[in-house]
Amino acid sequence: MNPPKVSVIMNCFNGEQYLREALDSIFCQTYENWEIIFWDNASTDDTQQIATSYDSRLKYFRSEINTPLGPARNRALEKATATYVAFLDSDDIYLPYALQKQAGLMESGEYGLVYAGMIIVDENGKEKERSKLRYNSGYIFDNLLRRYDIPMCSVMIRRSVIDGEGLRFVENLEYCPDYNLFMKIAAQHKIGVIHEPVYKYRRVPGSLSRKMLHLVSKEHRQTLDELEELYPDAVRSCGDAMIAARLKHKFYDAINYINMENYQAARSALKPVIGCRWEYLVIYLILFLPVPKAWLLRILNR
């Protein structure tokens, strides 16, 4: 019997620099039953020429206008035909066994979603560090509320879960549409965790995520509000974790102020919650010191 088919969604906007390496890493997978749903988000570089140079396993689609990532991923999802859906960004790299590991865990249990570790590399592909996942497979909604650790491109979703529940990426979210969707799945389903890395995440200077830190607190609040509305029983069962998640709004506000190099505002954001977690108190005290912004952000993002 053929293994279940996997649709690998790749959204790309002007990604020519690393695109061929990313696509080659899918074509080199030990798992053979896959398709690539390639969504060109109105690129103006050589993205189209590179993507269409591959065989028919890559299905190329192009948007007439550039859209935020949430709508782009939803349009790509509409084109996917497989049992499982995975994601790879155009500047990241699958390790050869990624789909084999992900699909294998999916087949071993009734998981709504599985995720794995990652290797962080620089713009030249040199390894910088490896993620350390905190949880084991199971119902881990409570844990993820307290500390979320799902790397986007390590994820595989059971298509029947999102279709059956009408779930998609929320399109008014610019920074964390993935967090919103994955937490909704975790509220109702077992989550599979693979502790070893399955892909390389390329961290480059001037990343888009750094430019959108002002959105984190607002979008995090929206996600928690939606979880309380849609899954009240799940939320009530882990009330302390939801309280801890709500406290993080102040932490995210502080990160944004640190990024703006406004340490006084960052201290003011943290001050109301420094008695709730020792980490918030430590950060608050550090902010009285003349420490570099880059060092602080690197520590806080661990």
C-alpha positions as CSV (number, residue, x, y, z in Angstrom):
1,M,0.0,0.0,0.0
2,N,1.2,3.5,-0.8
3,P,1.8,5.7,2.3
4,P,-0.5,8.7,2.7
5,K,0.2,11.6,0.4
6,V,1.6,14.9,1.9
7,S,1.1,18.3,0.4
8,V,4.1,20.5,1.2
9,I,3.0,24.2,1.1
10,M,5.6,26.7,0.1
11,N,4.7,30.4,0.1
12,C,7.3,32.6,-1.6
13,F,7.8,36.3,-2.3
14,N,11.0,37.2,-4.0
15,G,12.8,34.2,-2.6
16,E,15.2,33.4,-5.4
17,Q,18.3,33.5,-3.2
18,Y,17.7,30.3,-1.3
19,L,14.7,28.9,-3.2
20,R,16.5,26.2,-5.2
21,E,18.1,24.8,-2.0
22,A,14.7,24.7,-0.3
23,L,13.0,22.9,-3.2
24,D,15.9,20.5,-3.7
25,S,15.5,19.5,0.0
26,I,11.9,18.4,-0.7
27,F,12.9,16.5,-3.8
28,C,15.5,14.6,-1.8
29,Q,13.1,13.3,0.8
30,T,13.2,9.6,1.8
31,Y,9.4,9.8,1.8
32,E,8.2,9.6,-1.7
33,N,4.4,10.3,-1.8
34,W,4.3,14.1,-1.8
35,E,3.3,17.1,-3.8
36,I,4.5,20.7,-3.5
37,I,1.9,23.4,-3.5
38,F,4.0,26.4,-4.5
39,W,2.3,29.8,-4.0
40,D,4.1,32.7,-5.6
41,N,3.0,35.8,-3.8
42,A,3.4,38.1,-6.8
43,S,7.2,37.9,-6.9
44,T,9.2,40.2,-9.1
45,D,12.5,38.3,-9.1
46,D,13.3,34.9,-10.7
47,T,11.1,32.9,-8.3
48,Q,8.8,31.8,-11.1
49,Q,11.6,30.6,-13.4
50,I,13.2,28.6,-10.6
51,A,10.0,27.0,-9.3
52,T,8.7,26.0,-12.8
53,S,12.0,24.4,-13.7
54,Y,11.0,21.3,-11.5
55,D,8.8,18.4,-12.5
56,S,5.0,18.0,-12.2
57,R,5.2,17.1,-8.5
58,L,5.5,20.9,-8.0
59,K,2.2,22.6,-8.7
60,Y,2.9,26.3,-9.3
61,F,0.3,29.0,-8.5
62,R,0.7,32.7,-8.7
63,S,-1.1,35.5,-7.0
64,E,-1.8,38.6,-9.0
65,I,-1.2,40.8,-5.9
66,N,1.0,40.5,-2.9
67,T,-1.0,39.5,0.3
68,P,-0.1,38.9,3.9
69,L,1.0,35.4,4.9
70,G,-2.3,34.3,6.3
71,P,-4.3,34.8,3.1
72,A,-1.5,33.4,1.0
73,R,-1.3,30.2,3.1
74,N,-5.1,29.8,2.9
75,R,-5.1,30.1,-0.9
76,A,-2.4,27.5,-1.0
77,L,-4.4,25.2,1.3
78,E,-7.3,25.4,-1.1
79,K,-5.0,23.8,-3.8
80,A,-3.7,21.0,-1.5
81,T,-5.1,17.5,-2.2
82,A,-3.3,15.3,0.3
83,T,-4.1,13.5,3.6
84,Y,-1.5,15.5,5.4
85,V,-0.3,19.1,5.0
86,A,3.2,20.3,5.8
87,F,5.0,23.7,5.4
88,L,8.4,24.8,4.3
89,D,9.5,28.4,3.8
90,S,11.5,29.3,0.7
91,D,14.7,30.0,2.7
92,D,14.6,27.0,4.9
93,I,15.8,23.4,4.3
94,Y,14.2,20.0,5.1
95,L,16.5,17.3,6.4
96,P,16.2,14.2,4.2
97,Y,14.0,12.3,6.6
98,A,11.6,15.1,7.6
99,L,8.4,13.9,5.9
100,Q,9.2,10.3,6.9
101,K,9.4,11.2,10.5
102,Q,6.4,13.5,10.5
103,A,4.1,11.1,8.5
104,G,5.4,8.1,10.5
105,L,4.3,9.7,13.8
106,M,1.0,10.8,12.3
107,E,0.3,7.2,11.3
108,S,1.1,5.9,14.7
109,G,-1.6,7.8,16.6
110,E,-4.6,10.0,16.3
111,Y,-2.7,13.3,16.3
112,G,-4.2,16.4,14.9
113,L,-0.8,17.9,14.4
114,V,2.8,16.9,14.8
115,Y,5.9,19.1,15.2
116,A,9.6,18.6,15.6
117,G,12.8,20.3,16.4
118,M,14.9,22.5,14.2
119,I,18.5,23.5,13.5
120,I,19.0,27.3,13.4
121,V,21.5,28.3,10.7
122,D,22.8,31.7,9.6
123,E,22.5,33.2,6.1
124,N,25.4,31.0,4.9
125,G,23.9,27.8,6.2
126,K,26.3,27.5,9.2
127,E,24.7,25.9,12.2
128,K,24.2,28.3,15.2
129,E,22.1,26.3,17.6
130,R,19.4,23.5,17.9
131,S,16.0,23.9,19.4
132,K,15.2,21.9,22.6
133,L,11.5,20.9,22.7
134,R,10.0,20.8,26.2
135,Y,7.0,18.5,25.8
136,N,6.1,14.9,24.9
137,S,3.3,13.8,22.6
138,G,-0.3,14.0,24.0
139,Y,-2.8,16.6,25.0
140,I,-0.4,19.5,25.6
141,F,-2.8,22.5,25.2
142,D,-2.1,23.5,28.9
143,N,1.7,23.4,28.3
144,L,1.5,25.3,25.0
145,L,-0.5,28.1,26.7
146,R,2.3,28.4,29.3
147,R,5.2,28.3,26.8
148,Y,4.6,27.8,23.1
149,D,7.4,26.0,21.3
150,I,6.1,24.9,17.9
151,P,8.4,25.8,15.0
152,M,6.2,26.6,12.0
153,C,8.1,24.6,9.3
154,S,8.4,21.5,11.5
155,V,4.6,21.1,11.4
156,M,2.4,18.5,9.7
157,I,-1.4,18.8,10.0
158,R,-4.0,16.1,9.5
159,R,-6.2,17.7,6.7
160,S,-9.4,16.1,8.0
161,V,-9.0,18.0,11.3
162,I,-8.9,21.5,9.8
163,D,-11.5,20.7,7.1
164,G,-13.9,19.0,9.6
165,E,-13.7,21.9,12.0
166,G,-13.6,24.7,9.4
167,L,-10.2,25.9,10.5
168,R,-7.9,28.1,8.5
169,F,-5.3,30.8,9.1
170,V,-7.0,33.9,10.4
171,E,-6.4,36.5,7.7
172,N,-6.3,39.6,9.8
173,L,-3.3,38.3,11.7
174,E,0.1,39.4,10.3
175,Y,2.6,38.2,12.9
176,C,1.2,34.9,14.2
177,P,-1.5,33.3,12.1
178,D,0.3,29.9,12.7
179,Y,0.1,30.3,16.5
180,N,-3.6,31.0,16.2
181,L,-4.4,27.9,14.0
182,F,-2.1,25.5,15.9
183,M,-3.5,26.4,19.3
184,K,-7.0,25.8,18.1
185,I,-6.0,22.3,17.0
186,A,-4.2,21.7,20.3
187,A,-7.3,22.7,22.2
188,Q,-9.2,19.7,20.8
189,H,-6.6,17.1,19.7
190,K,-3.5,15.2,20.7
191,I,-0.3,16.7,19.5
192,G,2.7,14.6,18.4
193,V,6.2,15.8,19.3
194,I,9.4,14.7,17.5
195,H,12.4,15.8,19.6
196,E,15.0,15.6,16.9
197,P,15.3,18.3,14.2
198,V,13.6,17.8,10.8
199,Y,14.6,21.1,9.2
200,K,17.0,24.0,9.1
201,Y,15.7,27.4,9.9
202,R,17.6,30.2,8.3
203,R,17.9,33.2,10.6
204,V,19.0,36.3,8.6
205,P,19.6,39.9,9.7
206,G,16.7,42.3,9.3
207,S,14.1,39.5,9.4
208,L,10.4,40.5,8.9
209,S,9.5,39.1,12.4
210,R,11.7,41.8,14.1
211,K,9.8,44.5,12.2
212,M,6.4,43.3,13.4
213,L,7.1,43.0,17.1
214,H,4.5,45.8,17.7
215,L,1.8,43.3,16.6
216,V,2.7,40.4,18.9
217,S,0.7,41.5,22.0
218,K,-2.4,42.5,20.1
219,E,-2.5,39.3,18.0
220,H,-1.7,37.1,21.1
221,R,-4.7,38.6,22.9
222,Q,-6.9,38.0,19.8
223,T,-5.9,34.3,19.8
224,L,-6.6,33.8,23.5
225,D,-10.0,35.6,23.1
226,E,-10.9,33.2,20.3
227,L,-9.8,30.1,22.2
228,E,-12.0,31.2,25.2
229,E,-15.0,31.7,22.8
230,L,-14.6,28.5,20.7
231,Y,-13.3,26.0,23.3
232,P,-14.6,27.1,26.7
233,D,-14.3,23.6,28.2
234,A,-10.7,23.2,27.2
235,V,-9.8,26.7,28.5
236,R,-11.6,26.1,31.8
237,S,-9.7,22.8,32.3
238,C,-6.4,24.7,32.3
239,G,-7.3,28.0,34.0
240,D,-3.9,28.7,35.6
241,A,-2.2,28.2,32.2
242,M,-4.6,30.7,30.6
243,I,-3.9,33.2,33.4
244,A,-0.2,32.8,32.7
245,A,-0.8,33.2,29.0
246,R,-2.7,36.5,29.6
247,L,0.2,37.8,31.7
248,K,2.5,37.4,28.7
249,H,0.8,40.4,27.0
250,K,2.9,42.7,29.3
251,F,6.1,40.7,28.4
252,Y,5.4,41.0,24.6
253,D,4.8,44.8,25.1
254,A,8.2,45.0,26.8
255,I,9.9,43.1,24.0
256,N,8.5,45.7,21.5
257,Y,9.8,48.6,23.6
258,I,13.2,46.9,23.9
259,N,13.3,46.6,20.1
260,M,12.5,50.4,20.0
261,E,15.3,50.9,22.6
262,N,12.9,52.5,25.0
263,Y,13.9,50.7,28.2
264,Q,11.9,53.0,30.4
265,A,8.7,52.0,28.6
266,A,9.7,48.3,28.8
267,R,10.2,48.6,32.5
268,S,6.8,50.2,32.9
269,A,5.1,47.4,30.8
270,L,6.7,44.8,33.0
271,K,6.3,46.4,36.4
272,P,2.6,45.3,37.0
273,V,3.6,41.6,36.6
274,I,7.0,41.3,38.2
275,G,5.5,39.5,41.2
276,C,4.0,36.8,39.0
277,R,7.1,35.2,37.5
278,W,10.7,35.4,38.6
279,E,11.7,35.8,34.9
280,Y,9.8,39.0,34.6
281,L,11.5,40.4,37.7
282,V,14.9,39.5,36.3
283,I,14.2,41.2,33.0
284,Y,12.8,44.2,34.8
285,L,16.0,44.6,36.8
286,I,18.3,44.0,33.8
287,L,16.5,46.9,32.0
288,F,18.2,49.3,34.5
289,L,21.5,48.3,33.0
290,P,23.1,49.6,29.8
291,V,22.9,46.3,27.9
292,P,22.8,46.0,24.1
293,K,19.3,45.7,22.5
294,A,20.5,42.8,20.3
295,W,21.7,40.7,23.3
296,L,18.5,41.3,25.2
297,L,16.3,40.3,22.3
298,R,18.4,37.2,21.7
299,I,18.0,36.1,25.4
300,L,14.3,36.8,25.5
301,N,13.6,34.8,22.3
302,R,15.0,31.6,23.7
